[in-house]
């Protein structure tokens, strides 16, 4: 995975964008529950710095920290990631996003 990313032509731009702190830009209105999961050891998209704009744009979003995980939470802990997604997307569940 890392060898593939090393040859990715947009990787340097993505790293520069992450360093700028303005990664998410302006988002359109979203009218469904939103859950944003982040790794507390993500050195690319840092909490809370990189999330301040998205928190203003989606104040009703549910922000869920994955303690000790990095940038690719789905690789670090696929089962936890899947369970966390299913908590808000499974057909038999009705979830309201928590106020962040």
Phi and psi restraints in degrees (range 20) as a CNS / XPLOR table:
assign (resid 1 and name C) (resid 2 and name N)
       (resid 2 and name CA) (resid 2 and name C) 1.0 -70.3 20.0 2
assign (resid 2 and name N) (resid 2 and name CA)
       (resid 2 and name C) (resid 3 and name N) 1.0 -34.8 20.0 2
assign (resid 2 and name C) (resid 3 and name N)
       (resid 3 and name CA) (resid 3 and name C) 1.0 -64.6 20.0 2
assign (resid 3 and name N) (resid 3 and name CA)
       (resid 3 and name C) (resid 4 and name N) 1.0 -40.3 20.0 2
assign (resid 3 and name C) (resid 4 and name N)
       (resid 4 and name CA) (resid 4 and name C) 1.0 -64.6 20.0 2
assign (resid 4 and name N) (resid 4 and name CA)
       (resid 4 and name C) (resid 5 and name N) 1.0 -41.1 20.0 2
assign (resid 4 and name C) (resid 5 and name N)
       (resid 5 and name CA) (resid 5 and name C) 1.0 -66.6 20.0 2
assign (resid 5 and name N) (resid 5 and name CA)
       (resid 5 and name C) (resid 6 and name N) 1.0 -31.8 20.0 2
assign (resid 5 and name C) (resid 6 and name N)
       (resid 6 and name CA) (resid 6 and name C) 1.0 -62.6 20.0 2
assign (resid 6 and name N) (resid 6 and name CA)
       (resid 6 and name C) (resid 7 and name N) 1.0 -29.7 20.0 2
assign (resid 6 and name C) (resid 7 and name N)
       (resid 7 and name CA) (resid 7 and name C) 1.0 -95.7 20.0 2
assign (resid 7 and name N) (resid 7 and name CA)
       (resid 7 and name C) (resid 8 and name N) 1.0 5.0 20.0 2
assign (resid 7 and name C) (resid 8 and name N)
       (resid 8 and name CA) (resid 8 and name C) 1.0 -73.8 20.0 2
assign (resid 8 and name N) (resid 8 and name CA)
       (resid 8 and name C) (resid 9 and name N) 1.0 125.3 20.0 2
assign (resid 8 and name C) (resid 9 and name N)
       (resid 9 and name CA) (resid 9 and name C) 1.0 -70.3 20.0 2
assign (resid 9 and name N) (resid 9 and name CA)
       (resid 9 and name C) (resid 10 and name N) 1.0 -21.9 20.0 2
assign (resid 9 and name C) (resid 10 and name N)
       (resid 10 and name CA) (resid 10 and name C) 1.0 -95.4 20.0 2
assign (resid 10 and name N) (resid 10 and name CA)
       (resid 10 and name C) (resid 11 and name N) 1.0 -4.7 20.0 2
assign (resid 10 and name C) (resid 11 and name N)
       (resid 11 and name CA) (resid 11 and name C) 1.0 -57.5 20.0 2
assign (resid 11 and name N) (resid 11 and name CA)
       (resid 11 and name C) (resid 12 and name N) 1.0 -47.2 20.0 2
assign (resid 11 and name C) (resid 12 and name N)
       (resid 12 and name CA) (resid 12 and name C) 1.0 -60.6 20.0 2
assign (resid 12 and name N) (resid 12 and name CA)
       (resid 12 and name C) (resid 13 and name N) 1.0 -39.2 20.0 2
assign (resid 12 and name C) (resid 13 and name N)
       (resid 13 and name CA) (resid 13 and name C) 1.0 -64.9 20.0 2
assign (resid 13 and name N) (resid 13 and name CA)
       (resid 13 and name C) (resid 14 and name N) 1.0 -41.0 20.0 2
assign (resid 13 and name C) (resid 14 and name N)
       (resid 14 and name CA) (resid 14 and name C) 1.0 -64.6 20.0 2
assign (resid 14 and name N) (resid 14 and name CA)
       (resid 14 and name C) (resid 15 and name N) 1.0 -39.3 20.0 2
assign (resid 14 and name C) (resid 15 and name N)
       (resid 15 and name CA) (resid 15 and name C) 1.0 -67.1 20.0 2
assign (resid 15 and name N) (resid 15 and name CA)
       (resid 15 and name C) (resid 16 and name N) 1.0 -41.3 20.0 2
assign (resid 15 and name C) (resid 16 and name N)
       (resid 16 and name CA) (resid 16 and name C) 1.0 -63.0 20.0 2
assign (resid 16 and name N) (resid 16 and name CA)
       (resid 16 and name C) (resid 17 and name N) 1.0 -42.5 20.0 2
assign (resid 16 and name C) (resid 17 and name N)
       (resid 17 and name CA) (resid 17 and name C) 1.0 -62.9 20.0 2
assign (resid 17 and name N) (resid 17 and name CA)
       (resid 17 and name C) (resid 18 and name N) 1.0 -42.6 20.0 2
assign (resid 17 and name C) (resid 18 and name N)
       (resid 18 and name CA) (resid 18 and name C) 1.0 -61.6 20.0 2
assign (resid 18 and name N) (resid 18 and name CA)
       (resid 18 and name C) (resid 19 and name N) 1.0 -40.9 20.0 2
assign (resid 18 and name C) (resid 19 and name N)
       (resid 19 and name CA) (resid 19 and name C) 1.0 -66.3 20.0 2
assign (resid 19 and name N) (resid 19 and name CA)
       (resid 19 and name C) (resid 20 and name N) 1.0 -28.1 20.0 2
assign (resid 19 and name C) (resid 20 and name N)
       (resid 20 and name CA) (resid 20 and name C) 1.0 -72.2 20.0 2
assign (resid 20 and name N) (resid 20 and name CA)
       (resid 20 and name C) (resid 21 and name N) 1.0 -22.8 20.0 2
assign (resid 20 and name C) (resid 21 and name N)
       (resid 21 and name CA) (resid 21 and name C) 1.0 81.5 20.0 2
assign (resid 21 and name N) (resid 21 and name CA)
       (resid 21 and name C) (resid 22 and name N) 1.0 6.1 20.0 2
assign (resid 21 and name C) (resid 22 and name N)
       (resid 22 and name CA) (resid 22 and name C) 1.0 -120.8 20.0 2
assign (resid 22 and name N) (resid 22 and name CA)
       (resid 22 and name C) (resid 23 and name N) 1.0 50.6 20.0 2
assign (resid 22 and name C) (resid 23 and name N)
       (resid 23 and name CA) (resid 23 and name C) 1.0 -78.2 20.0 2
assign (resid 23 and name N) (resid 23 and name CA)
       (resid 23 and name C) (resid 24 and name N) 1.0 -28.1 20.0 2
assign (resid 23 and name C) (resid 24 and name N)
       (resid 24 and name CA) (resid 24 and name C) 1.0 -93.6 20.0 2
assign (resid 24 and name N) (resid 24 and name CA)
       (resid 24 and name C) (resid 25 and name N) 1.0 -22.5 20.0 2
assign (resid 24 and name C) (resid 25 and name N)
       (resid 25 and name CA) (resid 25 and name C) 1.0 63.8 20.0 2
assign (resid 25 and name N) (resid 25 and name CA)
       (resid 25 and name C) (resid 26 and name N) 1.0 -165.3 20.0 2
assign (resid 25 and name C) (resid 26 and name N)
       (resid 26 and name CA) (resid 26 and name C) 1.0 -85.2 20.0 2
assign (resid 26 and name N) (resid 26 and name CA)
       (resid 26 and name C) (resid 27 and name N) 1.0 135.8 20.0 2
assign (resid 26 and name C) (resid 27 and name N)
       (resid 27 and name CA) (resid 27 and name C) 1.0 -111.9 20.0 2
assign (resid 27 and name N) (resid 27 and name CA)
       (resid 27 and name C) (resid 28 and name N) 1.0 146.4 20.0 2
assign (resid 27 and name C) (resid 28 and name N)
       (resid 28 and name CA) (resid 28 and name C) 1.0 -72.3 20.0 2
assign (resid 28 and name N) (resid 28 and name CA)
       (resid 28 and name C) (resid 29 and name N) 1.0 166.5 20.0 2
assign (resid 28 and name C) (resid 29 and name N)
       (resid 29 and name CA) (resid 29 and name C) 1.0 -60.5 20.0 2
assign (resid 29 and name N) (resid 29 and name CA)
       (resid 29 and name C) (resid 30 and name N) 1.0 140.9 20.0 2
assign (resid 29 and name C) (resid 30 and name N)
       (resid 30 and name CA) (resid 30 and name C) 1.0 -122.3 20.0 2
assign (resid 30 and name N) (resid 30 and name CA)
       (resid 30 and name C) (resid 31 and name N) 1.0 127.6 20.0 2
assign (resid 30 and name C) (resid 31 and name N)
       (resid 31 and name CA) (resid 31 and name C) 1.0 -114.8 20.0 2
assign (resid 31 and name N) (resid 31 and name CA)
       (resid 31 and name C) (resid 32 and name N) 1.0 34.2 20.0 2
assign (resid 31 and name C) (resid 32 and name N)
       (resid 32 and name CA) (resid 32 and name C) 1.0 -137.0 20.0 2
assign (resid 32 and name N) (resid 32 and name CA)
       (resid 32 and name C) (resid 33 and name N) 1.0 163.7 20.0 2
assign (resid 32 and name C) (resid 33 and name N)
       (resid 33 and name CA) (resid 33 and name C) 1.0 -59.5 20.0 2
assign (resid 33 and name N) (resid 33 and name CA)
       (resid 33 and name C) (resid 34 and name N) 1.0 138.3 20.0 2
assign (resid 33 and name C) (resid 34 and name N)
       (resid 34 and name CA) (resid 34 and name C) 1.0 -124.8 20.0 2
assign (resid 34 and name N) (resid 34 and name CA)
       (resid 34 and name C) (resid 35 and name N) 1.0 129.0 20.0 2
assign (resid 34 and name C) (resid 35 and name N)
       (resid 35 and name CA) (resid 35 and name C) 1.0 -121.2 20.0 2
assign (resid 35 and name N) (resid 35 and name CA)
       (resid 35 and name C) (resid 36 and name N) 1.0 125.0 20.0 2
assign (resid 35 and name C) (resid 36 and name N)
       (resid 36 and name CA) (resid 36 and name C) 1.0 -115.3 20.0 2
assign (resid 36 and name N) (resid 36 and name CA)
       (resid 36 and name C) (resid 37 and name N) 1.0 119.3 20.0 2
assign (resid 36 and name C) (resid 37 and name N)
       (resid 37 and name CA) (resid 37 and name C) 1.0 -105.2 20.0 2
assign (resid 37 and name N) (resid 37 and name CA)
       (resid 37 and name C) (resid 38 and name N) 1.0 138.2 20.0 2
assign (resid 37 and name C) (resid 38 and name N)
       (resid 38 and name CA) (resid 38 and name C) 1.0 -142.0 20.0 2
assign (resid 38 and name N) (resid 38 and name CA)
       (resid 38 and name C) (resid 39 and name N) 1.0 147.3 20.0 2
assign (resid 38 and name C) (resid 39 and name N)
       (resid 39 and name CA) (resid 39 and name C) 1.0 -84.1 20.0 2
assign (resid 39 and name N) (resid 39 and name CA)
       (resid 39 and name C) (resid 40 and name N) 1.0 134.1 20.0 2
assign (resid 39 and name C) (resid 40 and name N)
       (resid 40 and name CA) (resid 40 and name C) 1.0 -71.6 20.0 2
assign (resid 40 and name N) (resid 40 and name CA)
       (resid 40 and name C) (resid 41 and name N) 1.0 -12.1 20.0 2
assign (resid 40 and name C) (resid 41 and name N)
       (resid 41 and name CA) (resid 41 and name C) 1.0 -111.6 20.0 2
assign (resid 41 and name N) (resid 41 and name CA)
       (resid 41 and name C) (resid 42 and name N) 1.0 25.5 20.0 2
assign (resid 41 and name C) (resid 42 and name N)
       (resid 42 and name CA) (resid 42 and name C) 1.0 -77.4 20.0 2
assign (resid 42 and name N) (resid 42 and name CA)
       (resid 42 and name C) (resid 43 and name N) 1.0 115.1 20.0 2
assign (resid 42 and name C) (resid 43 and name N)
       (resid 43 and name CA) (resid 43 and name C) 1.0 -92.5 20.0 2
assign (resid 43 and name N) (resid 43 and name CA)
       (resid 43 and name C) (resid 44 and name N) 1.0 -2.0 20.0 2
assign (resid 43 and name C) (resid 44 and name N)
       (resid 44 and name CA) (resid 44 and name C) 1.0 -98.5 20.0 2
assign (resid 44 and name N) (resid 44 and name CA)
       (resid 44 and name C) (resid 45 and name N) 1.0 -51.9 20.0 2
assign (resid 44 and name C) (resid 45 and name N)
       (resid 45 and name CA) (resid 45 and name C) 1.0 -111.9 20.0 2
assign (resid 45 and name N) (resid 45 and name CA)
       (resid 45 and name C) (resid 46 and name N) 1.0 102.4 20.0 2
assign (resid 45 and name C) (resid 46 and name N)
       (resid 46 and name CA) (resid 46 and name C) 1.0 -91.6 20.0 2
assign (resid 46 and name N) (resid 46 and name CA)
       (resid 46 and name C) (resid 47 and name N) 1.0 139.3 20.0 2
assign (resid 46 and name C) (resid 47 and name N)
       (resid 47 and name CA) (resid 47 and name C) 1.0 -93.4 20.0 2
assign (resid 47 and name N) (resid 47 and name CA)
       (resid 47 and name C) (resid 48 and name N) 1.0 136.4 20.0 2
assign (resid 47 and name C) (resid 48 and name N)
       (resid 48 and name CA) (resid 48 and name C) 1.0 -93.6 20.0 2
assign (resid 48 and name N) (resid 48 and name CA)
       (resid 48 and name C) (resid 49 and name N) 1.0 -6.0 20.0 2
assign (resid 48 and name C) (resid 49 and name N)
       (resid 49 and name CA) (resid 49 and name C) 1.0 -48.2 20.0 2
assign (resid 49 and name N) (resid 49 and name CA)
       (resid 49 and name C) (resid 50 and name N) 1.0 -54.7 20.0 2
assign (resid 49 and name C) (resid 50 and name N)
       (resid 50 and name CA) (resid 50 and name C) 1.0 -77.6 20.0 2
assign (resid 50 and name N) (resid 50 and name CA)
       (resid 50 and name C) (resid 51 and name N) 1.0 -10.1 20.0 2
assign (resid 50 and name C) (resid 51 and name N)
       (resid 51 and name CA) (resid 51 and name C) 1.0 -101.7 20.0 2
assign (resid 51 and name N) (resid 51 and name CA)
       (resid 51 and name C) (resid 52 and name N) 1.0 -2.0 20.0 2
assign (resid 51 and name C) (resid 52 and name N)
       (resid 52 and name CA) (resid 52 and name C) 1.0 -62.0 20.0 2
assign (resid 52 and name N) (resid 52 and name CA)
       (resid 52 and name C) (resid 53 and name N) 1.0 -41.3 20.0 2
assign (resid 52 and name C) (resid 53 and name N)
       (resid 53 and name CA) (resid 53 and name C) 1.0 -68.2 20.0 2
assign (resid 53 and name N) (resid 53 and name CA)
       (resid 53 and name C) (resid 54 and name N) 1.0 -44.9 20.0 2
assign (resid 53 and name C) (resid 54 and name N)
       (resid 54 and name CA) (resid 54 and name C) 1.0 -67.3 20.0 2
assign (resid 54 and name N) (resid 54 and name CA)
       (resid 54 and name C) (resid 55 and name N) 1.0 -30.6 20.0 2
assign (resid 54 and name C) (resid 55 and name N)
       (resid 55 and name CA) (resid 55 and name C) 1.0 -67.6 20.0 2
assign (resid 55 and name N) (resid 55 and name CA)
       (resid 55 and name C) (resid 56 and name N) 1.0 -36.2 20.0 2
assign (resid 55 and name C) (resid 56 and name N)
       (resid 56 and name CA) (resid 56 and name C) 1.0 -69.6 20.0 2
assign (resid 56 and name N) (resid 56 and name CA)
       (resid 56 and name C) (resid 57 and name N) 1.0 -38.2 20.0 2
assign (resid 56 and name C) (resid 57 and name N)
       (resid 57 and name CA) (resid 57 and name C) 1.0 -76.3 20.0 2
assign (resid 57 and name N) (resid 57 and name CA)
       (resid 57 and name C) (resid 58 and name N) 1.0 -27.4 20.0 2
assign (resid 57 and name C) (resid 58 and name N)
       (resid 58 and name CA) (resid 58 and name C) 1.0 -131.1 20.0 2
assign (resid 58 and name N) (resid 58 and name CA)
       (resid 58 and name C) (resid 59 and name N) 1.0 68.7 20.0 2
assign (resid 58 and name C) (resid 59 and name N)
       (resid 59 and name CA) (resid 59 and name C) 1.0 -63.9 20.0 2
assign (resid 59 and name N) (resid 59 and name CA)
       (resid 59 and name C) (resid 60 and name N) 1.0 -19.7 20.0 2
assign (resid 59 and name C) (resid 60 and name N)
       (resid 60 and name CA) (resid 60 and name C) 1.0 -89.3 20.0 2
assign (resid 60 and name N) (resid 60 and name CA)
       (resid 60 and name C) (resid 61 and name N) 1.0 -3.9 20.0 2
assign (resid 60 and name C) (resid 61 and name N)
       (resid 61 and name CA) (resid 61 and name C) 1.0 -64.8 20.0 2
assign (resid 61 and name N) (resid 61 and name CA)
       (resid 61 and name C) (resid 62 and name N) 1.0 150.1 20.0 2
assign (resid 61 and name C) (resid 62 and name N)
       (resid 62 and name CA) (resid 62 and name C) 1.0 -96.6 20.0 2
assign (resid 62 and name N) (resid 62 and name CA)
       (resid 62 and name C) (resid 63 and name N) 1.0 111.0 20.0 2
assign (resid 62 and name C) (resid 63 and name N)
       (resid 63 and name CA) (resid 63 and name C) 1.0 -97.0 20.0 2
assign (resid 63 and name N) (resid 63 and name CA)
       (resid 63 and name C) (resid 64 and name N) 1.0 122.2 20.0 2
assign (resid 63 and name C) (resid 64 and name N)
       (resid 64 and name CA) (resid 64 and name C) 1.0 -119.5 20.0 2
assign (resid 64 and name N) (resid 64 and name CA)
       (resid 64 and name C) (resid 65 and name N) 1.0 113.5 20.0 2
assign (resid 64 and name C) (resid 65 and name N)
       (resid 65 and name CA) (resid 65 and name C) 1.0 -80.1 20.0 2
assign (resid 65 and name N) (resid 65 and name CA)
       (resid 65 and name C) (resid 66 and name N) 1.0 137.9 20.0 2
assign (resid 65 and name C) (resid 66 and name N)
       (resid 66 and name CA) (resid 66 and name C) 1.0 -104.6 20.0 2
assign (resid 66 and name N) (resid 66 and name CA)
       (resid 66 and name C) (resid 67 and name N) 1.0 101.0 20.0 2
assign (resid 66 and name C) (resid 67 and name N)
       (resid 67 and name CA) (resid 67 and name C) 1.0 -60.4 20.0 2
assign (resid 67 and name N) (resid 67 and name CA)
       (resid 67 and name C) (resid 68 and name N) 1.0 128.4 20.0 2
assign (resid 67 and name C) (resid 68 and name N)
       (resid 68 and name CA) (resid 68 and name C) 1.0 80.7 20.0 2
assign (resid 68 and name N) (resid 68 and name CA)
       (resid 68 and name C) (resid 69 and name N) 1.0 -2.8 20.0 2
assign (resid 68 and name C) (resid 69 and name N)
       (resid 69 and name CA) (resid 69 and name C) 1.0 -94.4 20.0 2
assign (resid 69 and name N) (resid 69 and name CA)
       (resid 69 and name C) (resid 70 and name N) 1.0 159.0 20.0 2
assign (resid 69 and name C) (resid 70 and name N)
       (resid 70 and name CA) (resid 70 and name C) 1.0 -99.0 20.0 2
assign (resid 70 and name N) (resid 70 and name CA)
       (resid 70 and name C) (resid 71 and name N) 1.0 -150.9 20.0 2
assign (resid 70 and name C) (resid 71 and name N)
       (resid 71 and name CA) (resid 71 and name C) 1.0 -66.7 20.0 2
assign (resid 71 and name N) (resid 71 and name CA)
       (resid 71 and name C) (resid 72 and name N) 1.0 -35.8 20.0 2
assign (resid 71 and name C) (resid 72 and name N)
       (resid 72 and name CA) (resid 72 and name C) 1.0 -105.4 20.0 2
assign (resid 72 and name N) (resid 72 and name CA)
       (resid 72 and name C) (resid 73 and name N) 1.0 73.5 20.0 2
assign (resid 72 and name C) (resid 73 and name N)
       (resid 73 and name CA) (resid 73 and name C) 1.0 -58.1 20.0 2
assign (resid 73 and name N) (resid 73 and name CA)
       (resid 73 and name C) (resid 74 and name N) 1.0 -31.8 20.0 2
assign (resid 73 and name C) (resid 74 and name N)
       (resid 74 and name CA) (resid 74 and name C) 1.0 -68.7 20.0 2
assign (resid 74 and name N) (resid 74 and name CA)
       (resid 74 and name C) (resid 75 and name N) 1.0 -23.4 20.0 2
assign (resid 74 and name C) (resid 75 and name N)
       (resid 75 and name CA) (resid 75 and name C) 1.0 -87.2 20.0 2
assign (resid 75 and name N) (resid 75 and name CA)
       (resid 75 and name C) (resid 76 and name N) 1.0 -37.5 20.0 2
assign (resid 75 and name C) (resid 76 and name N)
       (resid 76 and name CA) (resid 76 and name C) 1.0 -66.0 20.0 2
assign (resid 76 and name N) (resid 76 and name CA)
       (resid 76 and name C) (resid 77 and name N) 1.0 -41.0 20.0 2
assign (resid 76 and name C) (resid 77 and name N)
       (resid 77 and name CA) (resid 77 and name C) 1.0 -150.4 20.0 2
assign (resid 77 and name N) (resid 77 and name CA)
       (resid 77 and name C) (resid 78 and name N) 1.0 81.8 20.0 2
assign (resid 77 and name C) (resid 78 and name N)
       (resid 78 and name CA) (resid 78 and name C) 1.0 -61.0 20.0 2
assign (resid 78 and name N) (resid 78 and name CA)
       (resid 78 and name C) (resid 79 and name N) 1.0 -36.8 20.0 2
assign (resid 78 and name C) (resid 79 and name N)
       (resid 79 and name CA) (resid 79 and name C) 1.0 -68.1 20.0 2
assign (resid 79 and name N) (resid 79 and name CA)
       (resid 79 and name C) (resid 80 and name N) 1.0 -43.5 20.0 2
assign (resid 79 and name C) (resid 80 and name N)
       (resid 80 and name CA) (resid 80 and name C) 1.0 -63.0 20.0 2
assign (resid 80 and name N) (resid 80 and name CA)
       (resid 80 and name C) (resid 81 and name N) 1.0 -41.5 20.0 2
assign (resid 80 and name C) (resid 81 and name N)
       (resid 81 and name CA) (resid 81 and name C) 1.0 -61.7 20.0 2
assign (resid 81 and name N) (resid 81 and name CA)
       (resid 81 and name C) (resid 82 and name N) 1.0 -47.1 20.0 2
assign (resid 81 and name C) (resid 82 and name N)
       (resid 82 and name CA) (resid 82 and name C) 1.0 -62.5 20.0 2
assign (resid 82 and name N) (resid 82 and name CA)
       (resid 82 and name C) (resid 83 and name N) 1.0 -45.2 20.0 2
assign (resid 82 and name C) (resid 83 and name N)
       (resid 83 and name CA) (resid 83 and name C) 1.0 -61.1 20.0 2
assign (resid 83 and name N) (resid 83 and name CA)
       (resid 83 and name C) (resid 84 and name N) 1.0 -40.5 20.0 2
assign (resid 83 and name C) (resid 84 and name N)
       (resid 84 and name CA) (resid 84 and name C) 1.0 -67.5 20.0 2
assign (resid 84 and name N) (resid 84 and name CA)
       (resid 84 and name C) (resid 85 and name N) 1.0 -37.7 20.0 2
assign (resid 84 and name C) (resid 85 and name N)
       (resid 85 and name CA) (resid 85 and name C) 1.0 -67.7 20.0 2
assign (resid 85 and name N) (resid 85 and name CA)
       (resid 85 and name C) (resid 86 and name N) 1.0 -45.7 20.0 2
assign (resid 85 and name C) (resid 86 and name N)
       (resid 86 and name CA) (resid 86 and name C) 1.0 -65.3 20.0 2
assign (resid 86 and name N) (resid 86 and name CA)
       (resid 86 and name C) (resid 87 and name N) 1.0 -23.3 20.0 2
assign (resid 86 and name C) (resid 87 and name N)
       (resid 87 and name CA) (resid 87 and name C) 1.0 -60.0 20.0 2
assign (resid 87 and name N) (resid 87 and name CA)
       (resid 87 and name C) (resid 88 and name N) 1.0 -27.1 20.0 2
assign (resid 87 and name C) (resid 88 and name N)
       (resid 88 and name CA) (resid 88 and name C) 1.0 -115.6 20.0 2
assign (resid 88 and name N) (resid 88 and name CA)
       (resid 88 and name C) (resid 89 and name N) 1.0 -6.3 20.0 2
assign (resid 88 and name C) (resid 89 and name N)
       (resid 89 and name CA) (resid 89 and name C) 1.0 -118.2 20.0 2
assign (resid 89 and name N) (resid 89 and name CA)
       (resid 89 and name C) (resid 90 and name N) 1.0 -15.1 20.0 2
assign (resid 89 and name C) (resid 90 and name N)
       (resid 90 and name CA) (resid 90 and name C) 1.0 -61.9 20.0 2
assign (resid 90 and name N) (resid 90 and name CA)
       (resid 90 and name C) (resid 91 and name N) 1.0 136.6 20.0 2
assign (resid 90 and name C) (resid 91 and name N)
       (resid 91 and name CA) (resid 91 and name C) 1.0 -58.6 20.0 2
assign (resid 91 and name N) (resid 91 and name CA)
       (resid 91 and name C) (resid 92 and name N) 1.0 -27.8 20.0 2
assign (resid 91 and name C) (resid 92 and name N)
       (resid 92 and name CA) (resid 92 and name C) 1.0 -89.5 20.0 2
assign (resid 92 and name N) (resid 92 and name CA)
       (resid 92 and name C) (resid 93 and name N) 1.0 7.4 20.0 2
assign (resid 92 and name C) (resid 93 and name N)
       (resid 93 and name CA) (resid 93 and name C) 1.0 -119.2 20.0 2
assign (resid 93 and name N) (resid 93 and name CA)
       (resid 93 and name C) (resid 94 and name N) 1.0 142.3 20.0 2
assign (resid 93 and name C) (resid 94 and name N)
       (resid 94 and name CA) (resid 94 and name C) 1.0 -118.2 20.0 2
assign (resid 94 and name N) (resid 94 and name CA)
       (resid 94 and name C) (resid 95 and name N) 1.0 112.5 20.0 2
assign (resid 94 and name C) (resid 95 and name N)
       (resid 95 and name CA) (resid 95 and name C) 1.0 -120.0 20.0 2
assign (resid 95 and name N) (resid 95 and name CA)
       (resid 95 and name C) (resid 96 and name N) 1.0 135.1 20.0 2
assign (resid 95 and name C) (resid 96 and name N)
       (resid 96 and name CA) (resid 96 and name C) 1.0 -101.8 20.0 2
assign (resid 96 and name N) (resid 96 and name CA)
       (resid 96 and name C) (resid 97 and name N) 1.0 134.5 20.0 2
assign (resid 96 and name C) (resid 97 and name N)
       (resid 97 and name CA) (resid 97 and name C) 1.0 -67.4 20.0 2
assign (resid 97 and name N) (resid 97 and name CA)
       (resid 97 and name C) (resid 98 and name N) 1.0 142.2 20.0 2
assign (resid 97 and name C) (resid 98 and name N)
       (resid 98 and name CA) (resid 98 and name C) 1.0 -78.1 20.0 2
assign (resid 98 and name N) (resid 98 and name CA)
       (resid 98 and name C) (resid 99 and name N) 1.0 150.7 20.0 2
assign (resid 98 and name C) (resid 99 and name N)
       (resid 99 and name CA) (resid 99 and name C) 1.0 -76.7 20.0 2
assign (resid 99 and name N) (resid 99 and name CA)
       (resid 99 and name C) (resid 100 and name N) 1.0 125.9 20.0 2
